[in-house]
C-alpha cells in the first residue's frame, strides 16, 4: 500500500515539474510585435539619453505609461 502512494507522489512531482518547465519556456518567448516595440524603445533611449520619456513619444512603438506628468 505504501508503494502505491510513493509512486503516485513521484508521478505528481514529475508532472508538476514538466508543467513548470513548459510554462517557463513558453512565456520566455517574445512575439514579433513585442520585439519590435522593444527595439523601438531601445533606439529612442539611445537617440535621446537625457530624456526619460523618449520611448513613450508617438512613433516610438510603445504606448505612453499612465501616471502623473513629470516635471521638467
Backbone torsions as a table, in degrees:
resi	resn	phi	psi	omega
1	UNK	NA	-39.3	-179.9
2	UNK	-66.2	-33.7	-179.5
3	UNK	-63.5	-37.4	-178.7
4	UNK	-66.9	-38.7	177.4
5	UNK	-67.6	-41.0	178.4
6	UNK	-63.4	-40.9	177.8
7	UNK	-65.0	-43.4	179.8
8	UNK	-62.7	-43.1	178.2
9	UNK	-65.8	-41.8	178.3
10	UNK	-61.8	-43.3	178.1
11	UNK	-64.9	-39.8	178.2
12	UNK	-62.4	-41.3	178.2
13	UNK	-63.9	-44.2	179.7
14	UNK	-63.2	-43.4	179.1
15	UNK	-64.7	-41.2	177.6
16	UNK	-63.4	-43.0	178.0
17	UNK	-62.5	-43.3	178.5
18	UNK	-62.7	-40.8	178.8
19	UNK	-65.3	-40.1	178.3
20	UNK	-65.9	-41.5	178.1
21	UNK	-64.3	-44.2	178.8
22	UNK	-60.8	-46.5	-178.7
23	UNK	-65.0	-39.9	179.6
24	UNK	-65.4	-44.2	179.8
25	UNK	-67.1	-38.3	-179.6
26	UNK	-69.6	-37.9	-177.0
27	UNK	-77.2	-19.8	-176.0
28	UNK	-80.2	-11.8	180.0
29	UNK	-87.2	132.0	176.7
30	UNK	-91.7	146.7	176.9
31	UNK	-75.7	162.1	176.9
32	UNK	-57.3	-35.3	179.1
33	UNK	-66.4	-42.1	178.1
34	UNK	-66.1	-38.8	177.4
35	UNK	-61.8	-44.8	-180.0
36	UNK	-63.7	-42.4	179.3
37	UNK	-64.3	-40.4	179.1
38	UNK	-65.1	-43.8	178.2
39	UNK	-62.7	-42.4	180.0
40	UNK	-64.8	-41.5	179.3
41	UNK	-67.2	-39.6	178.1
42	UNK	-64.7	-42.8	178.1
43	UNK	-62.2	-42.1	179.1
44	UNK	-63.0	-38.9	179.1
45	UNK	-68.4	-37.5	177.4
46	UNK	-71.1	-35.5	179.3
47	UNK	-70.4	-31.5	-177.5
48	UNK	-133.2	73.6	-173.6
49	UNK	-67.6	-23.8	-178.0
50	UNK	-88.1	-5.1	-176.8
51	UNK	-108.8	106.3	-177.2
52	UNK	-68.5	-17.6	-179.4
53	UNK	-98.2	10.8	-175.0
54	UNK	-61.4	-36.6	-177.4
55	UNK	-75.5	-12.6	-176.2
56	UNK	-98.9	1.4	-179.4
57	UNK	-77.5	156.9	176.8
58	UNK	-56.6	140.3	179.8
59	UNK	90.0	-4.2	-179.1
60	UNK	-83.6	-16.0	-179.8
61	UNK	97.3	-5.7	179.7
62	UNK	-121.7	145.3	175.0
63	UNK	-73.8	154.3	177.9
64	UNK	-67.1	148.2	178.5
65	UNK	-84.6	140.3	178.8
66	UNK	-73.0	154.7	177.6
67	UNK	142.8	175.5	-179.6
68	UNK	-68.8	149.3	178.8
69	UNK	-67.5	148.8	179.5
70	UNK	-86.2	144.9	178.2
71	UNK	-84.3	144.0	-179.5
72	UNK	-70.0	NA	NA
